Amino acid sequence: MELSDLPIRDDLRGKSPYGAPMVDVPVTLNVNENTHRVPDAVRSSILEALSDALENINRYPDREFLALREGLAAYLAQRPTGESTTGGPESIWAANGSNEVLQHVLQAFGGPGRSVLGFPPTYSMHPIIAEATGTRWVPAQRDADFEISPATAVAAVTEHQPDVVFFCSPNNPTGTGVSLETIEATYDASEAMVLVDEAYIEFAPDDHLSARRLLAGRPRLMISRTMSKAFAFAGARLGYLIADPVVNDALRLVRLPYHLSALTQAAATAALAHHETMLATVESIRQQRDRLARELTAMGYFVWPSLANFVLFGGVVDPGETFRGLLEQGVLVRDVGIEHTLRVSAGTAEETSAFLEALTRLER
Ligand code: PMP
């Protein structure tokens, strides 16, 4: 029995699922997680919250996840410069990972007969979520060095007239940012819903401007974020969206009732109450990212300047061979399919050292 023997949707025939390898090795630097564990004090608080939630687990959870949205709003209210203060609970949506948030967005604003325009190389799930929701994926060109100028973005939306535009800033897998000028110009030049995927924003410099700045008066602008990266909470699956409250009314039409379990809501709300502790490792991860850039450059590789918790490095003669050589030494990185490059996440100091030493051994 083959998949093609089943009466699957025609538009899914021949497609590949998301496939980052899951290999149990000592140094896992392939999916841009925060490799630090959640601190013990926060773990105890989360356990208490989970225990409380179990008291009522016979009941459906709060369909409007209000406590969680309040927790997210309180966290957002104290973010550093570059972010506006808009973003109270009424302008926040959440789901099981920002992947599900993106799916809700495309279910509501994309779908059959509609298109979403993105700028590859970008997060590999963007086209996959487009396909899964029956939305046509339109890949647009970037400028040199993975930049997207306002003129380039405006030309793309003018030519393709998409229903949705996806930016990713900082972008996975390049680490590069998208300027507010580009986002603003794209918004003005189209009638599309414009989404900025800011999964890695906490790793950017404090003066980096988030698209939150642009939210006021722009009801078609949406910003997606996640607790999977800086918050070290990938296993809990919690992503969120910041937008005009009216966007929530659209997303309510497509989400399944009670999509966020009571346990997820309780765990995330408890973690958010400790956001400072949860984010305490961000500075050291930034330092390891900058160290990766420095040392890889010194080894003769080309490194794109990264605002995220990973770096893309070029000048790799045979990425497949280097990937395997690192894996044999217990280090898992990512071959994202860009010629002569590999991507590596910034881990702890020890993990970064293990990666750099393994790479050095391969070169000998
Ligand atoms: N956006 C980007 C740019 C990502 O790299 C990722 C995870 N790799 C996600 C969204 C999804 O993260 P999650 O579903 O865990 O929130």
Boltz pocket constraint, residues with backbone or C-beta under 6 A from the ligand:
constraints:
  - pocket:
      binder: B
      contacts: [[A, 31], [A, 32], [A, 96], [A, 97], [A, 98], [A, 99], [A, 100], [A, 123], [A, 168], [A, 170], [A, 171], [A, 172], [A, 197], [A, 199], [A, 200], [A, 225], [A, 226], [A, 227], [A, 228], [A, 234], [A, 237], [A, 238], [A, 239]]
      max_distance: 6.0
